[in-house]
Each structure stands twice: as C-alpha cells, then as structure tokens.
Amino acid sequence: MADENDHIHLDGEEARAGATPHVTRYVLGISLVLLIVIYAWIVLA
C-alpha cells in the first residue's frame, strides 16, 4: 500500500490528461475584438 507521505510527480500532460483545446485563447481573442468594435461604435456614434 502507498505511503501517505510519498510525493506523486506528474508532468503537465499527465496532470491535465492531455486535453489542451486552446478554447480560452479563442474566447479571449473574440471578446477583445468585439469589445473594441463596440467601444468604437459608441465613441463614433
């Protein structure tokens, strides 16, 4: 049986189970573009 004090070492891919879809990058990019367009529309209106 494993000791409670033993450290478990996982690399980045094992820790996140290999799932890296980069969805956050797309959401942030689209949100930034929409924000700039909306602010420009408000200022120029």
N, C-alpha and C positions, 0 to 999 in steps of 0.2 A: 504494500500500500504506500502511496506517495506521502511524503512528509509535508506538513502544512507550511514549513519554513522554506521549502525549496522554491526557487525562482523559476518562472516559466518564461523562456525567451522566444519571442515570435518576431519574425521580420514584418515589414509593413504589409506585404501582400498576404501573408498568413493572417494577420490581425484583422484585416478588412475583408477577408475571404475572397480576395481577388477582384472585387467589384469596384470599378472606378469608371463610371459612365460619364464623368465631367459635366453633369447636368447643371451644377452650380455655376460653372463658367458661362454657360449659355444663358441662364436666367439673369445673372448679373449684367451681362453684355446687353441683352434685350431691354432690361429695365433701365439701364443707363441711357440707351438710345431713345427710348420712349420719354424719359424724364427730360432730356434735352429738347426734344421736339415739342413737348407740352409747354415747357418754360418759354421757348422761342415763340410759340403761338400766342401765349399770354402777353409777353412783352411787346410783340409786334402788332397785336390786335388793338 
